[in-house]
Amino acid sequence: MKIGRIETFLVPPRWLFVRVEAGDGAVGWGEASLEGHAEAVAGAFEAIRDRFLGHDAFAIEDIWQIAYRGGFYRGGPVLMSALSGLDQALWDLKGKALGLPAWQMLGGKVRDKVRAYAWIGGDRPDEIAEAAAARRAQGFSAVKMNATAELDFLGTPKLFDAVAKRVEAAQAAGMDVGLDFHGRVHKPMAKQLAKLLEPLGLLFIEEPLLSENPEGIAEIRELVSTPIALGERLYSRWDFKQFLTGGLVDIIQPDLSHAGGISECRRIAAMAEAFDVAVAPHCPLGPLALASCLQLAATSPNVVLQEMSLGIHYNVGHDLLSFVTDPAPLTAVDGFLPIPEGHGLGITIDEAAVREAHRAPHRWRNPVWRYRDGSFAEW
């Protein structure tokens, strides 16, 4: 079965879908969304087409190795996101052609469902409580929210109390809470805030510092027992290697649309398992990315949580299920997402809707955040 066609589609709100068609008409879909840089990833597919049109569509590992190594220059968000979308689409195509779920081809299920969490926002405890209650009504038992927007290098520690009250409001609404620092808080304040939050029993603190500062993360790791999570800005097993061998993290968060797709993220998960590190894939993206994550959850025993991009501000007006014909495989029930039973990635894409949306391609860009003094703040 030879690859006959590779297409990309820029669809709202900020997604990049990949369609791979074999010569006999079999089709697979993947997601190469790279927030704010979709055009660059679409451009990377020019080299992918030159390389793989006419290649055996079932030779997924061979394609992965050639796509990663064959261009001499490798890694990074753009090239790895393109490879991720291609890899997902190939697993979807192969599964649909053979009548098997991707997880079945990967060795079979280790679980039937995976616990899910969704984002909530709000500046005041009452806003957080209301948002948490809404998530519970949608079937979630865990949420993630911002740590803070205003703690820069020497921010005021009195703001810590407001952070704690927001966490307590979500917990009072019956939610387990993960707190995302976004790498926004510089080390002096991050250490103090992490220490103060420890008694609250958080699921995790995410990116207490940027992953480009492993030495600082090591300092925080020595201060608290709260699980430390990171990994959304890492793109291969080699990027994760130092965090595992250094014992710096408790939970890794590879993004299956940035870190080499199902094939590479399964290797990353297996490597993490050897260090007793859990996996909670990053996924504030679309339906194909989430369906791919669920294939990983099905086959990797150390997957513990799955992020789901339901109703976050940059998806307003574009529901996660906009381009899916059946929402059931991507719907949380009693705090869990089911492992899809369908062939390939287990979902069916409305191709006509995708093609119609692509007629007006999105130009989504990351917002720029600033501190009160006007200086740049991390996302």
Kinemage of the C-alpha trace (Angstrom):
@kinemage 1
@onewidth
@group {chain A} dominant
@subgroup {mainchain}
@vectorlist {calphas} color= white
{ca met a 1} P 0.000 0.000 0.000
{ca lys a 2} L 1.789 3.120 -1.263
{ca ile a 3} L 1.322 6.695 -0.130
{ca gly a 4} L -0.373 8.559 -2.965
{ca arg a 5} L -1.269 11.921 -1.443
{ca ile a 6} L -0.422 14.035 1.616
{ca glu a 7} L -2.554 17.105 2.364
{ca thr a 8} L -2.590 19.677 5.170
{ca phe a 9} L -5.536 21.798 6.326
{ca leu a 10} L -5.439 24.942 8.449
{ca val a 11} L -8.733 24.795 10.349
{ca pro a 12} L -10.048 26.991 13.175
{ca pro a 13} L -9.346 27.824 15.829
{ca arg a 14} L -5.581 27.117 15.415
{ca trp a 15} L -5.232 23.534 14.223
{ca leu a 16} L -3.345 21.885 11.370
{ca phe a 17} L -4.857 18.598 10.188
{ca val a 18} L -2.967 16.108 8.005
{ca arg a 19} L -4.618 13.748 5.541
{ca val a 20} L -2.683 10.837 4.050
{ca glu a 21} L -4.248 8.836 1.233
{ca ala a 22} L -2.919 5.553 -0.109
{ca gly a 23} L -3.067 4.551 -3.747
{ca asp a 24} L -6.038 2.258 -3.120
{ca gly a 25} L -8.049 5.050 -1.491
{ca ala a 26} L -7.430 4.227 2.181
{ca val a 27} L -7.204 7.427 4.256
{ca gly a 28} L -5.700 8.389 7.597
{ca trp a 29} L -5.874 11.648 9.552
{ca gly a 30} L -3.403 13.227 11.975
{ca glu a 31} L -2.836 16.560 13.687
{ca ala a 32} L 0.349 18.621 13.363
{ca ser a 33} L -0.946 21.677 15.211
{ca leu a 34} L 1.827 23.960 16.481
{ca glu a 35} L 0.157 26.897 18.150
{ca gly a 36} L 1.008 30.143 16.354
{ca his a 37} L 3.286 28.511 13.779
{ca ala a 38} L 0.917 26.449 11.632
{ca glu a 39} L 2.181 27.911 8.346
{ca ala a 40} L 5.760 26.886 9.146
{ca val a 41} L 4.671 23.309 9.829
{ca ala a 42} L 2.607 23.215 6.626
{ca gly a 43} L 5.725 24.349 4.775
{ca ala a 44} L 7.719 21.466 6.262
{ca phe a 45} L 5.358 19.079 4.499
{ca glu a 46} L 6.868 20.036 1.143
{ca ala a 47} L 9.964 18.001 2.018
{ca ile a 48} L 7.800 15.213 3.469
{ca arg a 49} L 5.883 14.896 0.210
{ca asp a 50} L 9.064 14.789 -1.833
{ca arg a 51} L 10.405 12.062 0.427
{ca phe a 52} L 7.409 9.809 1.010
{ca leu a 53} L 4.990 9.905 -1.908
{ca gly a 54} L 5.173 6.367 -3.263
{ca his a 55} L 6.574 4.974 0.014
{ca asp a 56} L 5.002 1.950 1.749
{ca ala a 57} L 2.304 3.461 3.979
{ca phe a 58} L 2.506 0.565 6.420
{ca ala a 59} L 6.243 1.061 7.067
{ca ile a 60} L 5.573 3.550 9.859
{ca glu a 61} L 8.830 3.082 11.752
{ca asp a 62} L 10.953 3.307 8.622
{ca ile a 63} L 9.149 6.505 7.641
{ca trp a 64} L 9.664 7.913 11.148
{ca gln a 65} L 13.398 7.219 11.126
{ca ile a 66} L 13.915 8.656 7.647
{ca ala a 67} L 11.791 11.737 8.393
{ca tyr a 68} L 13.730 12.364 11.610
{ca arg a 69} L 17.269 11.540 10.499
{ca gly a 70} L 17.190 11.777 6.713
{ca gly a 71} L 17.229 15.559 6.432
{ca phe a 72} L 20.457 15.914 8.458
{ca tyr a 73} L 18.931 18.759 10.522
{ca arg a 74} L 16.535 17.359 13.067
{ca gly a 75} L 14.412 18.104 16.096
{ca gly a 76} L 12.722 21.318 17.147
{ca pro a 77} L 9.048 22.273 17.206
{ca val a 78} L 8.411 22.738 13.482
{ca leu a 79} L 10.010 19.599 12.062
{ca met a 80} L 8.820 17.420 14.938
{ca ser a 81} L 5.249 18.719 14.716
{ca ala a 82} L 5.176 17.885 11.001
{ca leu a 83} L 6.521 14.408 11.737
{ca ser a 84} L 3.963 14.044 14.540
{ca gly a 85} L 1.013 14.742 12.263
{ca leu a 86} L 2.351 12.375 9.616
{ca asp a 87} L 2.916 9.619 12.174
{ca gln a 88} L -0.599 9.936 13.603
{ca ala a 89} L -2.115 9.834 10.127
{ca leu a 90} L -0.157 6.703 9.217
{ca trp a 91} L -1.332 4.853 12.332
{ca asp a 92} L -4.892 5.938 11.536
{ca leu a 93} L -4.588 4.813 7.906
{ca lys a 94} L -3.076 1.451 8.793
{ca gly a 95} L -5.682 0.771 11.452
{ca lys a 96} L -8.563 1.664 9.176
{ca ala a 97} L -7.107 -0.417 6.332
{ca leu a 98} L -6.667 -3.469 8.589
{ca gly a 99} L -9.816 -2.972 10.656
{ca leu a 100} L -7.931 -2.527 13.943
{ca pro a 101} L -7.562 0.222 16.557
{ca ala a 102} L -4.076 1.704 16.687
{ca trp a 103} L -3.738 0.460 20.272
{ca gln a 104} L -4.323 -3.103 19.085
{ca met a 105} L -1.439 -2.827 16.619
{ca leu a 106} L 0.721 -1.370 19.396
{ca gly a 107} L 0.282 -4.426 21.625
{ca gly a 108} L -3.199 -4.142 23.089
{ca lys a 109} L -4.814 -2.264 25.942
{ca val a 110} L -3.549 -1.959 29.496
{ca arg a 111} L -6.644 0.068 30.538
{ca asp a 112} L -10.166 0.821 29.367
{ca lys a 113} L -10.248 4.507 30.283
{ca val a 114} L -7.939 7.298 31.459
{ca arg a 115} L -8.597 10.071 33.947
{ca ala a 116} L -9.024 13.457 32.261
{ca tyr a 117} L -8.692 17.061 33.332
{ca ala a 118} L -9.738 20.361 31.784
{ca trp a 119} L -8.634 23.964 32.123
{ca ile a 120} L -10.425 26.549 34.256
{ca gly a 121} L -9.776 30.262 34.544
{ca gly a 122} L -10.679 33.106 36.861
{ca asp a 123} L -9.037 35.763 38.996
{ca arg a 124} L -11.250 35.476 42.071
{ca pro a 125} L -12.142 32.461 44.229
{ca asp a 126} L -15.841 32.800 43.342
{ca glu a 127} L -15.001 32.691 39.605
{ca ile a 128} L -12.839 29.625 40.146
{ca ala a 129} L -15.564 27.887 42.163
{ca glu a 130} L -18.120 28.538 39.410
{ca ala a 131} L -15.754 27.285 36.688
{ca ala a 132} L -14.898 24.180 38.693
{ca ala a 133} L -18.573 23.379 39.211
{ca ala a 134} L -19.140 23.702 35.460
{ca arg a 135} L -16.335 21.235 34.776
{ca arg a 136} L -17.804 18.776 37.248
{ca ala a 137} L -21.114 19.025 35.389
{ca gln a 138} L -19.206 18.201 32.166
{ca gly a 139} L -17.888 14.965 33.680
{ca phe a 140} L -14.496 15.988 35.117
{ca ser a 141} L -13.054 15.403 38.583
{ca ala a 142} L -9.759 17.255 38.011
{ca val a 143} L -8.810 20.668 36.639
{ca lys a 144} L -5.733 22.737 35.875
{ca met a 145} L -5.403 26.485 36.270
{ca asn a 146} L -2.872 29.275 36.259
{ca ala a 147} L -0.656 29.715 39.269
{ca thr a 148} L -0.431 33.454 38.781
{ca ala a 149} L 0.018 36.199 36.231
{ca glu a 150} L 1.928 38.706 38.304
{ca leu a 151} L 4.815 37.053 40.161
{ca asp a 152} L 7.920 38.114 38.309
{ca phe a 153} L 11.524 38.011 39.542
{ca leu a 154} L 10.885 39.863 42.807
{ca gly a 155} L 7.109 40.061 42.970
{ca thr a 156} L 5.257 40.634 46.209
{ca pro a 157} L 4.858 37.480 48.339
{ca lys a 158} L 1.511 38.772 49.657
{ca leu a 159} L 0.081 37.651 46.303
{ca phe a 160} L 0.724 34.059 47.404
{ca asp a 161} L -2.384 34.164 49.582
{ca ala a 162} L -4.565 34.904 46.558
{ca val a 163} L -3.104 31.888 44.736
{ca ala a 164} L -3.854 29.596 47.667
{ca lys a 165} L -7.439 30.861 47.938
{ca arg a 166} L -8.076 30.125 44.277
{ca val a 167} L -6.775 26.574 44.667
{ca glu a 168} L -8.893 26.045 47.777
{ca ala a 169} L -11.991 27.291 45.927
{ca ala a 170} L -11.555 24.656 43.222
{ca gln a 171} L -10.893 21.953 45.785
{ca ala a 172} L -13.989 22.978 47.734
{ca ala a 173} L -15.972 22.416 44.518
{ca gly a 174} L -14.802 18.789 44.593
{ca met a 175} L -11.909 19.055 42.160
{ca asp a 176} L -8.356 17.801 42.300
{ca val a 177} L -6.113 20.606 41.087
{ca gly a 178} L -2.957 20.925 39.020
{ca leu a 179} L -1.307 24.338 38.960
{ca asp a 180} L 0.491 25.652 35.877
{ca phe a 181} L 3.317 28.133 36.482
{ca his a 182} L 3.937 28.374 32.676
{ca gly a 183} L 7.626 29.014 33.405
{ca arg a 184} L 6.405 32.544 34.098
{ca val a 185} L 7.586 32.777 37.697
{ca his a 186} L 11.302 33.383 38.170
{ca lys a 187} L 13.233 31.156 40.523
{ca pro a 188} L 13.218 33.253 43.748
{ca met a 189} L 9.429 33.491 43.713
{ca ala a 190} L 8.811 30.020 42.282
{ca lys a 191} L 10.649 28.440 45.216
{ca gln a 192} L 8.585 30.360 47.761
{ca leu a 193} L 5.277 29.702 46.015
{ca ala a 194} L 5.965 25.976 45.557
{ca lys a 195} L 6.791 25.673 49.250
{ca leu a 196} L 3.675 27.551 50.338
{ca leu a 197} L 1.416 25.411 48.121
{ca glu a 198} L 2.808 22.073 49.283
{ca pro a 199} L 0.259 21.563 52.122
{ca leu a 200} L -2.642 21.967 49.678
{ca gly a 201} L -2.068 18.547 48.107
{ca leu a 202} L -1.909 19.536 44.443
{ca leu a 203} L -1.922 16.933 41.680
{ca phe a 204} L 1.201 18.640 40.317
{ca ile a 205} L 2.919 21.940 39.691
{ca glu a 206} L 3.625 22.365 35.985
{ca glu a 207} L 6.642 24.180 34.574
{ca pro a 208} L 7.607 25.838 37.875
{ca leu a 209} L 10.505 27.068 35.753
{ca leu a 210} L 11.144 26.784 32.024
{ca ser a 211} L 12.593 23.461 30.937
{ca glu a 212} L 15.640 25.342 29.647
{ca asn a 213} L 16.598 25.818 33.320
{ca pro a 214} L 17.073 22.262 34.668
{ca glu a 215} L 19.412 23.484 37.400
{ca gly a 216} L 16.674 25.677 38.858
{ca ile a 217} L 14.117 22.869 38.606
{ca ala a 218} L 16.537 20.702 40.592
{ca glu a 219} L 16.518 23.327 43.365
{ca ile a 220} L 12.719 23.333 43.536
{ca arg a 221} L 12.704 19.529 43.405
{ca glu a 222} L 14.732 19.487 46.629
{ca leu a 223} L 12.350 21.877 48.388
{ca val a 224} L 8.960 20.198 47.945
{ca ser a 225} L 7.302 16.818 47.646
{ca thr a 226} L 4.572 18.115 45.301
{ca pro a 227} L 4.906 16.279 41.965
{ca ile a 228} L 6.717 18.391 39.360
{ca ala a 229} L 5.490 18.176 35.769
{ca leu a 230} L 6.895 19.516 32.505
{ca gly a 231} L 7.540 18.563 28.906
{ca glu a 232} L 5.203 20.378 26.528
{ca arg a 233} L 8.213 22.248 25.059
{ca leu a 234} L 10.334 19.124 24.591
{ca tyr a 235} L 10.269 17.354 21.248
{ca ser a 236} L 11.999 13.959 21.455
{ca arg a 237} L 13.270 11.274 23.816
{ca trp a 238} L 16.648 12.997 23.700
{ca asp a 239} L 15.109 16.220 25.006
{ca phe a 240} L 13.500 14.337 27.910
{ca lys a 241} L 16.616 12.333 28.708
{ca gln a 242} L 18.322 14.785 31.099
{ca phe a 243} L 15.139 15.327 33.108
{ca leu a 244} L 14.742 11.590 33.636
{ca thr a 245} L 18.348 10.693 34.348
{ca gly a 246} L 18.666 13.720 36.651
{ca gly a 247} L 15.571 12.787 38.651
{ca leu a 248} L 14.137 16.268 38.115
{ca val a 249} L 10.498 15.463 37.372
{ca asp a 250} L 7.684 13.215 38.559
{ca ile a 251} L 5.336 13.644 35.589
{ca ile a 252} L 6.275 14.287 31.975
{ca gln a 253} L 3.895 15.954 29.525
{ca pro a 254} L 4.909 15.207 25.935
{ca asp a 255} L 2.596 16.634 23.294
{ca leu a 256} L 1.724 14.016 20.674
{ca ser a 257} L 1.435 16.745 18.029
{ca his a 258} L 4.884 18.172 18.835
{ca ala a 259} L 7.008 15.265 20.093
{ca gly a 260} L 7.085 12.826 17.199
{ca gly a 261} L 3.539 11.492 17.265
{ca ile a 262} L 2.365 8.185 18.678
{ca ser a 263} L 5.572 6.367 17.762
{ca glu a 264} L 7.985 8.669 19.586
{ca cys a 265} L 5.749 9.428 22.554
{ca arg a 266} L 5.338 5.721 23.200
{ca arg a 267} L 9.136 5.453 23.344
{ca ile a 268} L 9.291 8.483 25.652
{ca ala a 269} L 6.681 6.898 27.934
{ca ala a 270} L 8.572 3.610 28.029
{ca met a 271} L 11.791 5.440 28.894
{ca ala a 272} L 10.000 7.320 31.680
{ca glu a 273} L 8.580 4.082 33.059
{ca ala a 274} L 12.117 2.876 33.754
{ca phe a 275} L 12.587 5.927 36.022
{ca asp a 276} L 9.193 5.524 37.770
{ca val a 277} L 7.989 8.753 36.147
{ca ala a 278} L 4.353 9.176 35.156
{ca val a 279} L 3.011 10.530 31.851
{ca ala a 280} L 0.224 13.101 31.449
{ca pro a 281} L 0.223 14.128 27.765
{ca his a 282} L -0.122 17.812 26.940
{ca cys a 283} L -3.125 18.398 24.674
{ca pro a 284} L -4.779 21.821 24.455
{ca leu a 285} L -5.414 20.998 20.790
{ca gly a 286} L -7.954 19.358 18.521
{ca pro a 287} L -9.733 16.013 18.210
{ca leu a 288} L -7.040 14.123 16.302
{ca ala a 289} L -4.391 15.086 18.837
{ca leu a 290} L -6.638 13.924 21.681
{ca ala a 291} L -7.544 10.662 19.925
{ca ser a 292} L -3.825 9.993 19.440
{ca cys a 293} L -3.213 10.625 23.142
{ca leu a 294} L -5.847 8.034 23.983
{ca gln a 295} L -3.989 5.440 21.894
{ca leu a 296} L -0.913 6.138 24.039
{ca ala a 297} L -2.978 5.902 27.224
{ca ala a 298} L -4.311 2.549 26.065
{ca thr a 299} L -0.864 1.007 25.688
{ca ser a 300} L 1.416 2.769 28.214
{ca pro a 301} L 0.976 1.705 31.846
{ca asn a 302} L 2.469 4.897 33.312
{ca val a 303} L -0.028 7.298 31.699
{ca val a 304} L -1.958 8.762 34.649
{ca leu a 305} L -3.837 11.818 33.320
{ca gln a 306} L -4.994 13.261 30.023
{ca glu a 307} L -5.421 16.958 29.309
{ca met a 308} L -8.476 17.967 27.269
{ca ser a 309} L -8.975 21.380 25.632
{ca leu a 310} L -12.598 21.996 26.451
{ca gly a 311} L -13.724 25.615 26.321
{ca ile a 312} L -10.393 27.345 26.883
{ca his a 313} L -10.383 30.941 25.691
{ca tyr a 314} L -8.562 30.392 22.405
{ca asn a 315} L -11.034 27.673 21.408
{ca val a 316} L -14.150 29.737 22.076
{ca gly a 317} L -16.587 29.322 19.203
{ca his a 318} L -14.780 26.238 17.888
{ca asp a 319} L -15.725 23.176 19.872
{ca leu a 320} L -13.237 20.334 20.214
{ca leu a 321} L -15.721 18.101 18.412
{ca ser a 322} L -16.456 20.482 15.505
{ca phe a 323} L -14.955 18.197 12.852
{ca val a 324} L -15.850 14.818 14.411
{ca thr a 325} L -18.925 12.866 13.372
{ca asp a 326} L -19.327 11.008 16.703
{ca pro a 327} L -18.455 12.786 19.973
{ca ala a 328} L -18.707 9.705 22.219
{ca pro a 329} L -15.021 8.598 22.041
{ca leu a 330} L -13.883 12.083 23.134
{ca thr a 331} L -16.437 12.749 25.884
{ca ala a 332} L -15.553 12.592 29.587
{ca val a 333} L -17.733 10.391 31.805
{ca asp a 334} L -17.327 10.288 35.602
{ca gly a 335} L -13.898 11.890 35.352
{ca phe a 336} L -12.542 9.575 32.648
{ca leu a 337} L -12.166 9.449 28.868
{ca pro a 338} L -12.856 6.046 27.303
{ca ile a 339} L -10.263 4.340 25.141
{ca pro a 340} L -11.758 4.502 21.601
{ca glu a 341} L -12.739 1.133 20.150
{ca gly a 342} L -12.896 2.280 16.521
{ca his a 343} L -10.329 1.527 13.839
{ca gly a 344} L -7.163 3.601 13.588
{ca leu a 345} L -7.379 6.547 15.964
{ca gly a 346} L -10.964 5.610 16.733
{ca ile a 347} L -12.683 8.754 15.454
{ca thr a 348} L -14.197 9.763 12.130
{ca ile a 349} L -13.403 13.166 10.655
{ca asp a 350} L -16.006 15.110 8.678
{ca glu a 351} L -13.846 15.683 5.610
{ca ala a 352} L -16.310 18.006 3.907
{ca ala a 353} L -16.349 20.270 6.980
{ca val a 354} L -12.534 20.295 7.120
{ca arg a 355} L -12.218 21.229 3.446
{ca glu a 356} L -14.824 23.967 3.836
{ca ala a 357} L -13.035 25.407 6.900
{ca his a 358} L -9.698 25.376 5.078
{ca arg a 359} L -11.103 27.700 2.444
{ca ala a 360} L -10.514 30.489 4.986
{ca pro a 361} L -7.290 29.344 6.715
{ca his a 362} L -6.742 30.623 10.223
{ca arg a 363} L -3.843 32.941 11.120
{ca trp a 364} L -3.820 32.296 14.854
{ca arg a 365} L -0.996 33.872 16.857
{ca asn a 366} L -0.037 33.513 20.486
{ca pro a 367} L -1.152 36.467 22.588
{ca val a 368} L 1.583 38.527 24.225
{ca trp a 369} L 1.320 38.878 27.985
{ca arg a 370} L 2.932 41.653 30.011
{ca tyr a 371} L 3.543 42.371 33.657
{ca arg a 372} L 2.159 45.539 35.206
{ca asp a 373} L 5.472 47.298 34.537
{ca gly a 374} L 5.078 46.620 30.796
{ca ser a 375} L 7.757 43.933 30.493
{ca phe a 376} L 7.154 40.647 28.697
{ca ala a 377} L 5.674 37.724 30.620
{ca glu a 378} L 5.812 34.067 29.601
{ca trp a 379} L 2.611 32.479 28.318
